[in-house]
Amino acid sequence: MKYVELPTQGKIRFVPDSNYSPSNPLPRGPNNGYLDKFGNEWVKGPSRTAGQAFEWDVQLSPKGKAQLGWATRDGSHLNVSLDGKITHK
């Protein structure tokens, strides 16, 4: 996860599926992003955080919408910095 710079700390972090093994590649979603244990897809997007090359555009699954929909503008995705912070709504 560190090699692709997914956040493992902060308020919003990437949590792999419980069956994930570091010796295997992370599972990919339909937008070629990384799937977390909740079915959310983490896709690289342009950064709005100074000093960070990109941010994560997290496409929320139904479970993700139930858990994090309150933190979104449109109810469907979050913008998360490399250190696990929501960058904007």
SELOPA-194613 format. One record per residue: x, z, y of N, C-alpha, C in turn. Coordinates in nm, 3 decimals. Each point is the difference from the previous one (the first is absolute). Layout:
! residues N
<roke <X Z Y> <X Z Y> <X Z Y>>
...
This chain:
! residues 89
<roke <0.081 0.000 -0.118> <-0.081 0.000 0.118> <0.086 0.000 0.125>>
<roke <0.112 0.070 -0.007> <0.087 0.004 0.118> <0.059 -0.136 0.031>>
<roke <0.025 -0.081 -0.103> <0.062 -0.131 0.023> <-0.091 -0.094 0.078>>
<roke <-0.131 0.021 -0.004> <-0.091 -0.082 0.079> <-0.050 0.076 0.123>>
<roke <0.050 0.120 0.020> <-0.027 0.085 0.117> <-0.145 0.045 0.010>>
<roke <-0.062 0.027 -0.114> <-0.133 0.061 0.001> <0.015 0.147 0.040>>
<roke <-0.088 0.051 0.086> <0.014 0.139 0.044> <-0.029 0.098 -0.114>>
<roke <0.090 0.094 -0.020> <-0.019 0.103 -0.101> <-0.014 0.137 0.066>>
<roke <0.001 0.002 0.133> <-0.021 0.123 0.077> <-0.096 -0.032 0.113>>
<roke <-0.049 0.103 0.066> <-0.092 -0.020 0.111> <-0.144 0.019 -0.042>>
<roke <-0.090 -0.015 0.096> <-0.143 0.024 -0.024> <-0.059 -0.103 -0.097>>
<roke <0.038 -0.127 0.014> <-0.051 -0.106 -0.087> <0.119 -0.056 -0.078>>
<roke <0.007 0.030 -0.127> <0.116 -0.044 -0.079> <-0.043 -0.079 -0.123>>
<roke <0.092 -0.079 -0.049> <-0.025 -0.079 -0.121> <0.017 0.090 -0.121>>
<roke <-0.104 0.003 -0.086> <0.005 0.077 -0.124> <-0.022 -0.099 -0.114>>
<roke <0.101 -0.020 -0.086> <-0.016 -0.096 -0.109> <-0.097 0.051 -0.106>>
<roke <-0.048 -0.091 -0.083> <-0.085 0.036 -0.112> <0.076 0.096 -0.091>>
<roke <-0.072 0.088 -0.068> <0.065 0.099 -0.086> <0.076 -0.064 -0.116>>
<roke <-0.033 -0.123 -0.036> <0.070 -0.071 -0.108> <0.124 -0.074 0.049>>
<roke <0.027 0.003 0.130> <0.114 -0.074 0.056> <0.133 0.057 -0.049>>
<roke <0.089 -0.090 -0.035> <0.137 0.035 -0.038> <0.095 -0.074 0.094>>
<roke <0.097 0.070 0.061> <0.092 -0.066 0.092> <0.077 -0.116 -0.062>>
<roke <0.005 -0.009 -0.132> <0.071 -0.111 -0.064> <-0.083 -0.129 0.001>>
<roke <-0.127 0.009 0.037> <-0.088 -0.117 0.008> <-0.033 -0.031 0.146>>
<roke <-0.032 -0.126 0.030> <-0.041 -0.031 0.138> <-0.135 0.065 0.032>>
<roke <-0.021 0.028 0.127> <-0.129 0.054 0.043> <-0.108 -0.106 -0.019>>
<roke <-0.121 0.041 -0.039> <-0.108 -0.098 -0.016> <-0.038 -0.063 0.134>>
<roke <-0.037 -0.128 -0.006> <-0.035 -0.076 0.121> <-0.149 -0.030 0.002>>
<roke <-0.052 -0.012 0.122> <-0.140 -0.033 0.020> <-0.020 -0.146 0.036>>
<roke <-0.123 -0.039 0.034> <-0.032 -0.140 0.030> <0.070 -0.055 0.124>>
<roke <0.041 0.088 0.092> <0.072 -0.045 0.120> <0.151 0.016 -0.014>>
<roke <0.045 0.019 -0.126> <0.141 0.018 -0.033> <0.057 0.131 0.053>>
<roke <-0.089 0.095 0.035> <0.044 0.132 0.042> <0.014 0.092 -0.121>>
<roke <0.038 0.124 0.026> <0.022 0.098 -0.106> <-0.124 0.087 -0.016>>
<roke <-0.045 0.019 -0.125> <-0.118 0.080 -0.028> <0.037 0.145 -0.025>>
<roke <-0.070 0.091 0.068> <0.023 0.143 -0.023> <-0.098 0.054 -0.104>>
<roke <0.008 0.128 -0.028> <-0.083 0.059 -0.106> <-0.148 -0.001 0.034>>
<roke <-0.036 -0.021 0.127> <-0.140 -0.002 0.042> <-0.056 -0.142 0.008>>
<roke <0.085 -0.101 -0.031> <-0.043 -0.139 0.006> <0.016 -0.064 0.136>>
<roke <0.059 0.073 0.096> <0.028 -0.057 0.132> <0.117 -0.096 -0.011>>
<roke <-0.002 -0.107 0.079> <0.108 -0.098 -0.003> <0.082 0.010 0.128>>
<roke <0.129 0.024 -0.014> <0.093 0.016 0.112> <0.072 -0.133 0.025>>
<roke <-0.032 -0.063 0.113> <0.054 -0.131 0.035> <0.085 0.014 0.126>>
<roke <0.119 -0.062 0.001> <0.086 0.004 0.119> <-0.066 -0.074 0.115>>
<roke <0.008 0.059 0.119> <-0.055 -0.062 0.120> <0.093 0.023 0.117>>
<roke <-0.027 -0.062 0.115> <0.086 0.017 0.117> <-0.005 0.145 0.050>>
<roke <0.114 0.048 0.048> <0.011 0.139 0.046> <-0.049 0.018 0.142>>
<roke <-0.061 0.115 0.023> <-0.033 0.044 0.136> <0.075 0.129 0.031>>
<roke <0.094 0.036 -0.087> <0.079 0.121 0.017> <0.142 -0.038 0.037>>
<roke <0.046 0.047 0.115> <0.136 -0.032 0.047> <0.103 0.041 -0.105>>
<roke <0.095 -0.089 -0.026> <0.108 0.030 -0.093> <-0.033 -0.025 -0.147>>
<roke <-0.121 -0.045 -0.029> <-0.038 -0.030 -0.138> <-0.030 -0.149 -0.012>>
<roke <0.059 -0.062 -0.100> <-0.009 -0.146 -0.015> <-0.140 -0.047 -0.038>>
<roke <-0.078 0.084 -0.065> <-0.136 -0.036 -0.042> <-0.079 0.127 -0.021>>
<roke <-0.130 -0.015 -0.022> <-0.085 0.112 -0.039> <-0.084 -0.045 -0.119>>
<roke <-0.069 0.091 -0.061> <-0.083 -0.031 -0.115> <-0.145 -0.014 0.042>>
<roke <-0.059 -0.112 -0.036> <-0.142 -0.026 0.020> <-0.065 0.037 -0.133>>
<roke <-0.064 0.116 -0.004> <-0.055 0.052 -0.126> <-0.146 -0.043 -0.012>>
<roke <-0.025 -0.093 -0.093> <-0.135 -0.046 -0.028> <-0.066 0.103 -0.092>>
<roke <-0.106 0.062 0.048> <-0.060 0.111 -0.072> <-0.095 -0.046 -0.111>>
<roke <0.015 0.065 -0.115> <-0.090 -0.020 -0.113> <-0.128 0.081 0.028>>
<roke <-0.103 -0.013 -0.083> <-0.118 0.085 0.020> <0.035 0.149 0.003>>
<roke <0.091 0.043 -0.088> <0.042 0.140 0.000> <0.077 0.033 0.128>>
<roke <0.087 -0.092 0.043> <0.075 0.019 0.123> <-0.090 0.009 0.121>>
<roke <-0.106 -0.082 0.003> <-0.096 0.004 0.111> <-0.069 0.135 0.006>>
<roke <-0.035 0.054 -0.118> <-0.065 0.131 -0.004> <0.094 0.110 0.049>>
<roke <0.130 -0.012 -0.031> <0.097 0.102 0.037> <0.052 -0.016 0.142>>
<roke <0.024 -0.124 0.044> <0.069 -0.024 0.127> <-0.078 -0.085 0.100>>
<roke <-0.120 -0.038 -0.034> <-0.078 -0.084 0.090> <-0.017 0.059 0.139>>
<roke <-0.003 0.133 0.010> <-0.013 0.068 0.128> <0.115 -0.034 0.094>>
<roke <0.115 -0.035 -0.054> <0.121 -0.023 0.081> <0.017 -0.146 0.041>>
<roke <-0.099 -0.085 -0.032> <0.012 -0.143 0.029> <-0.095 -0.042 0.111>>
<roke <0.029 -0.112 0.060> <-0.090 -0.057 0.100> <-0.111 -0.079 -0.068>>
<roke <0.037 -0.075 -0.104> <-0.098 -0.089 -0.065> <-0.045 0.047 -0.138>>
<roke <0.053 0.113 -0.046> <-0.039 0.052 -0.130> <0.065 -0.068 -0.119>>
<roke <0.087 -0.099 0.026> <0.056 -0.075 -0.113> <0.151 0.008 -0.013>>
<roke <0.071 0.036 0.108> <0.146 0.006 -0.012> <0.060 0.100 0.099>>
<roke <0.121 0.043 -0.034> <0.080 0.090 0.085> <0.131 -0.069 0.032>>
<roke <0.057 0.034 0.115> <0.135 -0.045 0.035> <0.089 0.123 -0.006>>
<roke <0.100 -0.003 -0.090> <0.082 0.117 -0.027> <0.146 -0.033 0.023>>
<roke <0.069 0.089 0.074> <0.143 -0.019 0.027> <0.082 0.033 -0.124>>
<roke <0.129 -0.030 0.007> <0.089 0.025 -0.114> <0.017 0.148 -0.029>>
<roke <-0.035 0.085 0.098> <0.009 0.145 -0.023> <-0.137 0.063 -0.026>>
<roke <-0.099 -0.082 -0.036> <-0.128 0.052 -0.046> <-0.098 0.042 0.108>>
<roke <0.013 -0.054 0.120> <-0.092 0.032 0.109> <-0.091 -0.118 0.029>>
<roke <-0.126 0.029 0.035> <-0.092 -0.106 0.043> <0.047 -0.047 0.137>>
<roke <0.025 -0.130 0.014> <0.057 -0.050 0.125> <-0.105 -0.033 0.105>>
<roke <-0.117 -0.045 -0.042> <-0.108 -0.031 0.095> <-0.129 -0.022 -0.077>>
<roke <-0.109 0.011 0.072> <-0.132 -0.026 -0.060> <-0.049 -0.133 0.047>>
